[in-house]
């Protein structure tokens, strides 16, 4: 395949807000453009016009979806292939599925890049509705072996194309970290990410490290509840709710952290973990979903059960108190992160494009047809 002749419509969200999928969409667009691929971005979360429409439920959906469908239709007239960044829930029904049908209606190849950590639960509820659209994809790519298994048990084959981390931006440096421990949580303030357990685990750590501090970088509806819990736990002076941190500012934040904590209840391949690994920051995470496919407990991270602050705290204390372990995790994490650099992901992605453009209906096994 000659990338310079390839025309791709990349469908997905863009920051703000700065989430993993939005950042990956923007990064992928930039990387493909550097390969001289002709990329047209079709943004699923484009700003409302006029802005006041965004405050009116129901009406705002119409004002977003109609321009989105129109953009899809026009992009399908210019592109060779649709690369669709897909997620679970309403995001699938409103954005991914229509993109598939419009592309196929206009005779375009489709690569569905499915990324939802809640895919198994979503498919259990709604696969009757999801399956007809999936069957029309030429190739389904997923970031991890976890999602590969989720699709396989429903008769769909996938290709693994990992998430990408920019090692130039997130490489570990020589920035001096303060003597007192700094715990970083880079997840949004939503129930799925269980920041409450992170706060309770941090309270346990503070019993042995009274000078420790925590930064929670993210936004979401749980902020007031989490701030109340912080006060209840006596952590007000030790916890910073940083709000939305621009992706360009995250490397400097990782450089100040002793541990990156991921407390989520469901996950696939968290970008925040990849960024922490690349930054030489030891990772403590829950062992949910695709996380055990991404890191190995005791080698590239320490894993704990979800909703278990005591086990999370014990893992963090191990890292803080065992310097050889801390150094091993940092070194192994950096080496592991190199697998997700663009030069190691590029060929996997272009191979998926080649299969899709070759007309092979590679996405579904006989059982799925």
Protein Blocks (a to p, Z undefined) as FASTA:
>chain_A
ZZklpccdddddddddddfklmmmmmmmmmmmmnopacddddfkbccddfklmmmghjlm
mmmmmmmmmmmmmmmmmmmbdcddddehjllmmmmmmmmmmmmmnopacddddfbfklmm
mmmmmmmmmmmmmmmpfbdcdfbfklmmmmmmnopacddddddddfklmgccfbdcdfbd
cddddbdddfklommlmmmmmmmmmmmmmmbccddededjklmmmmmmmmmnopmmmpcc
ebjadfklmmmmmmmpfbdcdfbfbdcbdfklmmmmmnopacdddfehjlmmmpcghklo
ccddehilklmmmmmmmmmmmmmlmmmmmmmmmmmmmmmgmklmmmmmmmmmmmmmnopa
fkbcfklZZ
